[in-house]
Structure formats: C-alpha cells, structure tokens
Amino acid sequence: MSWEGYSRRVLLCVTGLSPQVVTETLYALAVEAPPEERFVPTEIVVVTTSEGAERIRLQLLSKEPGWLHRLRADYGLPAIRFDESTIRVLRDEDGRPIDDIRNPAASEAVADLILEAVRELTADPDSAVHASMAGGRKTMSYYLGYAMSLCGRPQDRLSHVLVDPPFEGHPDFFYPAPRQRVIFAVGDQRPLDASKARVTLAGIPFVPMRHAVEAGLDHRRGVRFRDLVALARRAVGPPELVLDLPGRRVRAGGVEVRLSPSLLALYAVFARRAKRGEEPLAAPPKEVGDPRWAEWYLDEYRRIVGELGVRDATERALRDGMDGQRFSYLKPKLHKALRHALGHTAEPYLIRASGRPRRFWLDLPPDAIRFETLKEDA
C-alpha cells in the first residue's frame, strides 16, 4: 500500500527508558522496507514517561548526539516534525507525571492517555497512523494495540521492531549505520560494527472495531478506555432489550435510552409481539384508522402514562383507530432516537420491514426481551 496520498503520516510510539525504539522503527519503515511498503512519516508522536521524555530530548533531539538528526542525514530522509510538542508524557489521575505504572489508578490513566492519542490521530481523515508496540512496559504495548483495534482504519498499521543480538537493547545502538561504526558489546566489550546490524519490522494484524464504537468516538476529548471497551463488548455480545415502561426508557445492549411515551408505546407493541413469538405486523392503512392498531398502541401507552394520563389528545386522536400516517411518523423518530444513542450498534434493535405489502417486526429472540423496572444506576 502507498501512503503518499495521505498528507499527514504519523509514526506513533510508546517508549520507556529506551528511545532507540523510535529510531529503530523509523529506520525499518523509511529505509529498510521495500519501496512499495515504505512509510516515511511527516511527524512522530511518542507517549512516554517523564524520564523517557528526558532521554528522548537528550539522545534523539539534541544537537549532540542527536540520533534522530543523524539518521535523517545518513539516509536522506525529509524533515519530520518531532519536538517537545509531540512528546506526550504519561500523567496520573491528578495530572502528575508518571515514571512507572505502579497501581491500578495509574494503569487506568495510562490507558486513557494512549487511547486519546490514538483517537485524536485517527480522527483526521488525511492521516495514516503507523503505531509501534516495541517500547515501554508490556502494559503500554497492550493498551496501544487495543486502542488501535478500537480506533484504527484501513490505512493504519501496527507493528513491532525486532533487532538482532548483540545490538538489541544496546545503549549505543540506535539504527544500522550506512558505513562502519564501532560500538562495544555490553559485558565483554568486544567491538561491534553497527553497520552489520539487522532491524526487522514485524507487522501485527489487529481486529478493526471502529465501526462498533464510532458513537463513543464522537466526543472531542475525555473518552475513557474502559467505556469504549464496554461499548465494543456490547457490540459483539448477544442483544438484550429491557423495556421500563413506567420509567419511560429502554436499555438496549447495555445502553439506556429515554423515549417519549408515544415512541416507547410503538416500540413496546413490537417488543411484546417478539417476546410472544408472534407474526410480523402489517402497518395500519394510510388514510383509514385501524381499531386493532389503536388497541395495541393504547394498551402500551396506558402502561407508560397510567390510566388517567391516557385520557388526553392521544386517546382522542385514536378513537377511530390508528392510521398509517401516525405509524409512518413515529417509526422513523424511534429509529433516530435509537441510532443517536447506540450508533452502529443500533441495528439489531430497529424495527425491520420486508415483503409486499410491507410487514414489520422486531427481530430479537424472545429470551432477549424483558419488561421490567430499571434501577436508577443502570
């Protein structure tokens, strides 16, 4: 795949105390890869600890040794935006920089920050993101991989860089040199030629789930990792619909949706029929009221507003039956409310239609539907 069509090409890395991961991955992507797979980033974004950020500044971005600048000069790479503004330091729930992930609260804060970085970068339609899992603690790598699964698009990639021993983890090795460069092995101090090192990029496939969590990605900031994971689980889990008629709400796939009495009454008609395993319904005639439809609808409406509340304009309007105009008005509004709350996960909970004449039904198994009162914290 060619990424030249994307004006913004981002290399996203997580690192700990080894800034070499950035230059090793950049080398593998922009130099070592075959021409048709080459990814030359326009910017580099790194999520790291406070100590990791300091090491990046001193070892990669400084004038000396300035390993990122050396790599670009050695291999003729174009300018790449990478400075303190693209280094994202991990912080705990109180905003203090994190040096290590020592407790569950810090772990959750790290997950949220990594997710926010991936969400922000993938929100740009002109961007292509290549994320590297090679650096940092295993927890950070896990969160990055999961975040790419939740947010990644067809043009995005995930990888791990592999460096052959004895160069792997060597404090003086940053990328294979274009010509002989001598460093000394850790331990026995034998001389090594950095131009002989082999760096390999291993692509890591991920399951794209962005379609399932798109509604949860609409927020500009503040998306929580655990909330997006819960949304993804609901999307792939079995459907479940709970109708709380007195509470004027439903819970579809774990998401609570408040509905007006008129919309909830229509939804309850179809939910009750699906619960009983009854046949699909034909819509009421367009211009003529159908007494059966009025009875079904008003029975549910009374359960929602009570016997006294139903003696209003709704009952008067339906005294000669319910016509197709009311049905055609309510059903799209119901679908709009469900889609607004559930996003792409709304599909199983919509009223389906087929055939000529059109017949309508809620395509959920009976055991997936319950009528009960929801708790306030549900």
C-alpha positions in Angstrom: 0.0 0.0 0.0 1.2 3.5 -0.8 0.8 6.1 1.9 1.9 9.1 -0.3 -1.8 10.0 -0.7 -2.0 10.9 3.0 -0.7 14.4 3.7 -0.2 13.5 7.4 1.7 10.3 8.1 2.3 9.7 11.8 4.6 7.3 13.5 3.2 6.7 16.9 5.5 5.0 19.5 5.2 4.1 23.2 8.6 4.2 25.0 10.1 3.8 28.4 13.8 4.2 29.0 14.9 3.2 25.5 14.4 6.0 23.0 16.2 3.7 20.5 12.8 2.2 19.7 11.9 5.4 17.8 15.0 5.5 15.5 15.0 1.7 15.0 11.3 1.8 13.9 11.8 4.9 11.7 14.8 3.1 10.0 12.7 0.0 9.4 9.8 1.9 8.0 11.5 4.6 5.9 14.8 2.9 4.9 14.7 -0.9 5.2 11.2 -1.5 3.9 10.6 -2.4 0.2 9.7 0.8 -1.8 6.1 -0.2 -2.1 5.7 -0.6 1.6 7.9 2.3 2.7 6.3 4.7 5.3 8.1 8.0 5.6 6.3 9.9 8.4 5.7 13.6 8.4 5.6 13.6 12.2 6.5 11.4 15.1 4.3 11.2 18.3 5.7 9.5 21.4 3.8 8.5 24.5 6.3 8.0 27.3 7.1 8.5 31.0 8.7 11.7 32.3 12.1 10.0 32.4 11.6 8.6 28.9 10.8 12.1 27.6 14.0 13.5 29.1 16.0 10.7 27.4 14.3 11.5 24.0 15.3 15.1 24.4 18.9 14.4 25.3 19.6 11.5 23.0 17.4 11.9 19.9 16.6 15.6 19.6 19.7 17.2 21.0 22.5 18.7 18.7 24.9 16.1 20.1 24.5 13.1 19.9 21.2 13.9 18.1 20.5 10.4 16.8 17.3 11.3 15.0 19.0 14.1 13.1 21.9 11.7 12.3 19.5 9.1 10.9 17.8 11.6 8.7 21.2 12.9 7.4 22.6 9.4 6.9 19.7 8.2 4.8 18.5 11.5 3.2 15.1 11.5 4.9 12.9 14.6 4.7 12.1 16.9 7.6 9.9 15.2 10.2 8.0 17.1 12.9 9.3 15.7 16.2 9.8 18.0 19.1 8.6 18.5 22.7 5.1 19.3 21.4 4.7 15.8 20.0 6.0 14.1 23.2 3.1 13.1 25.4 4.1 12.5 29.0 2.1 10.0 30.9 0.3 11.5 33.9 -1.8 10.1 36.7 -5.4 11.0 37.6 -4.2 14.1 39.4 -2.1 15.3 36.4 1.3 14.5 37.9 3.9 13.0 35.5 4.3 9.2 35.8 7.7 7.5 35.9 6.3 4.0 36.2 2.9 2.2 36.3 2.7 1.0 39.9 -1.0 0.8 40.7 -4.4 0.3 39.1 -5.2 4.1 39.1 -2.0 4.8 37.2 -2.7 2.0 34.8 -6.2 3.4 34.0 -4.8 6.9 33.5 -2.2 5.5 31.1 -4.9 3.6 29.1 -7.0 6.8 28.8 -4.0 8.8 27.6 -2.9 6.3 25.0 -6.5 5.9 23.8 -6.8 9.7 23.5 -3.6 9.9 21.4 -4.8 7.2 19.0 -8.4 8.6 18.9 -7.1 12.1 18.1 -4.7 11.0 15.4 -7.2 8.7 13.7 -9.9 11.4 13.7 -8.1 13.2 10.9 -9.2 11.8 7.6 -6.0 13.0 5.9 -3.8 11.0 8.3 -2.3 7.5 8.2 -1.0 6.2 11.5 1.7 3.6 12.0 1.8 2.5 15.6 4.8 0.7 17.2 4.4 -1.5 20.2 8.1 -2.1 20.6 8.8 0.2 23.5 7.6 0.8 27.1 6.2 -1.6 29.5 4.0 -4.5 28.3 1.0 -2.7 29.8 1.6 0.2 27.5 2.0 -2.0 24.4 -1.2 -3.8 25.3 -3.1 -0.6 25.6 -1.7 0.7 22.3 -2.7 -2.4 20.5 -6.2 -2.4 21.9 -6.6 1.3 21.1 -5.6 0.6 17.5 -8.2 -2.1 17.4 -10.9 0.3 18.7 -9.9 3.3 16.5 -7.8 2.0 13.6 -8.8 2.5 10.0 -7.9 0.6 6.8 -4.8 2.9 6.2 -3.5 2.4 9.8 -0.9 -0.2 10.8 0.5 -1.7 13.9 4.0 -3.3 14.3 6.8 -4.4 16.5 10.5 -3.8 15.6 13.0 -6.7 16.0 16.7 -6.1 16.4 19.2 -9.0 16.2 21.6 -9.6 19.2 24.0 -8.3 20.3 22.6 -5.0 19.1 19.2 -5.4 20.8 18.9 -3.2 23.8 22.4 -1.9 23.4 22.6 1.6 24.9 24.8 2.9 22.0 22.9 1.3 19.1 20.1 3.5 17.5 19.9 2.2 13.9 22.1 0.3 11.4 24.8 2.8 10.2 25.3 3.3 6.5 29.0 2.8 7.0 31.2 1.2 9.6 30.6 2.5 13.1 32.3 0.7 16.0 30.5 0.2 19.3 31.5 -2.1 22.1 29.4 -5.1 23.4 27.9 -4.8 26.8 29.8 -7.2 29.1 32.9 -8.4 27.3 33.5 -5.1 25.4 34.2 -6.8 22.1 34.0 -4.4 19.2 30.8 -4.5 17.1 30.1 -2.9 13.7 26.7 -1.1 13.8 26.5 -1.2 10.0 26.1 -5.0 10.2 23.0 -4.9 12.5 19.7 -6.2 11.2 16.5 -4.5 12.1 13.2 -6.1 11.0 9.7 -4.8 11.2 7.0 -7.3 12.2 3.5 -6.3 11.2 0.9 -7.1 13.8 -2.7 -7.6 12.5 -5.5 -6.2 14.6 -9.2 -6.7 14.5 -10.8 -3.4 13.4 -13.7 -2.5 15.7 -14.1 1.2 14.9 -17.5 0.7 13.3 -18.8 -0.8 16.6 -17.6 2.1 18.8 -18.0 5.1 16.4 -20.7 6.7 18.5 -18.3 6.7 21.5 -15.6 8.4 19.5 -17.7 11.5 18.7 -16.5 13.2 21.9 -13.7 15.6 21.3 -11.9 14.7 24.5 -12.4 12.7 27.6 -13.1 9.3 26.0 -12.4 6.6 28.7 -10.7 3.4 27.7 -12.9 1.3 29.9 -16.1 2.9 28.5 -15.0 2.3 24.9 -14.1 -1.3 25.7 -17.6 -1.8 27.3 -19.1 -0.4 24.1 -17.2 -2.8 22.0 -18.2 -5.7 24.1 -21.8 -4.8 23.8 -21.4 -4.6 20.0 -20.1 -8.1 19.7 -22.2 -9.6 22.5 -25.7 -11.1 22.2 -28.5 -8.5 22.0 -30.5 -7.6 25.1 -33.5 -5.3 25.3 -35.1 -4.2 28.6 -38.2 -2.0 28.4 -39.0 0.0 31.6 -42.4 1.4 30.6 -43.2 3.4 33.8 -39.6 4.8 33.7 -40.1 5.7 30.0 -36.8 4.2 29.0 -35.2 1.1 27.5 -31.8 -0.5 27.9 -30.6 -1.8 24.6 -27.3 -3.7 24.6 -26.4 -2.1 28.0 -27.1 1.5 26.8 -30.0 3.3 28.4 -32.2 5.3 26.0 -35.0 7.6 27.2 -38.0 7.7 24.9 -41.2 9.8 24.8 -44.4 7.9 25.7 -45.5 7.9 22.0 -42.3 6.4 20.8 -42.0 3.9 23.6 -45.6 2.7 23.1 -44.9 1.9 19.5 -41.7 0.1 20.4 -43.5 -1.9 23.1 -46.1 -3.1 20.6 -43.3 -4.8 18.6 -41.3 -5.9 21.6 -44.3 -7.6 23.2 -45.1 -9.4 19.9 -41.5 -10.5 19.6 -41.5 -11.7 23.2 -44.5 -13.9 22.4 -43.1 -15.2 19.2 -46.0 -13.6 17.2 -46.0 -13.0 13.4 -44.9 -9.7 11.8 -47.5 -6.9 11.6 -48.8 -5.0 8.6 -48.8 -1.3 9.1 -52.2 0.3 9.6 -53.9 1.7 6.4 -52.5 5.1 5.3 -55.7 7.1 5.4 -58.1 4.9 7.5 -57.8 4.2 11.2 -57.3 0.6 12.3 -59.1 -0.2 15.6 -56.8 -3.2 16.3 -53.7 -1.0 16.0 -55.3 1.6 18.2 -56.0 -1.0 20.9 -52.4 -2.4 20.8 -50.9 1.0 20.9 -53.1 2.4 23.7 -52.6 -0.7 25.8 -48.9 0.1 25.9 -49.4 3.8 26.2 -51.5 3.3 29.3 -48.8 1.2 30.9 -46.5 4.1 30.3 -48.5 7.1 31.4 -51.2 5.4 33.6 -55.0 5.2 33.1 -55.6 8.9 33.9 -52.8 10.2 31.8 -54.0 8.5 28.7 -57.2 10.5 28.6 -55.6 13.2 26.5 -55.2 14.1 22.9 -53.6 10.8 22.1 -56.7 8.8 23.1 -59.0 11.3 21.3 -56.8 11.1 18.2 -57.1 7.3 18.2 -60.8 6.9 18.9 -61.5 5.9 15.3 -58.4 3.8 15.1 -54.7 4.3 14.3 -53.8 5.1 10.7 -50.6 4.7 8.7 -49.7 8.4 8.8 -49.1 8.2 12.6 -47.2 4.9 12.2 -45.0 6.4 9.4 -44.3 9.5 11.6 -43.4 7.5 14.8 -41.2 4.7 13.4 -38.5 7.0 11.8 -38.4 9.1 15.0 -38.0 5.9 17.1 -35.1 4.7 14.9 -33.5 8.2 15.0 -33.5 8.1 18.8 -32.0 4.6 18.9 -29.3 5.4 16.4 -28.4 8.6 18.2 -27.9 6.7 21.4 -26.4 3.4 20.1 -24.6 4.4 16.9 -23.7 1.4 14.7 -24.8 -1.0 17.4 -28.4 0.1 17.0 -29.1 -2.3 14.1 -30.4 -5.3 16.0 -32.9 -3.1 17.9 -34.6 -1.4 15.0 -37.9 -2.5 13.6 -37.4 -4.4 10.4 -39.6 -4.4 7.3 -40.0 -6.7 4.2 -42.4 -8.0 1.6 -45.3 -6.6 -0.3 -47.4 -5.5 1.3 -44.8 -4.4 3.9 -44.8 -6.2 7.2 -42.9 -5.1 10.3 -41.3 -6.9 13.2 -38.6 -6.6 15.9 -36.1 -9.3 15.0 -35.0 -10.3 18.5 -35.3 -13.7 20.2 -38.0 -13.9 22.9 -35.4 -14.5 25.6 -33.5 -11.3 24.7 -36.5 -9.1 25.6 -37.6 -8.2 29.1 -40.2 -5.9 30.6 -39.1 -4.7 34.0 -38.2 -1.6 36.0 -34.6 -0.5 35.6 -32.6 0.6 38.6 -31.6 4.3 38.6 -27.9 3.4 38.2 -28.4 1.0 35.3 
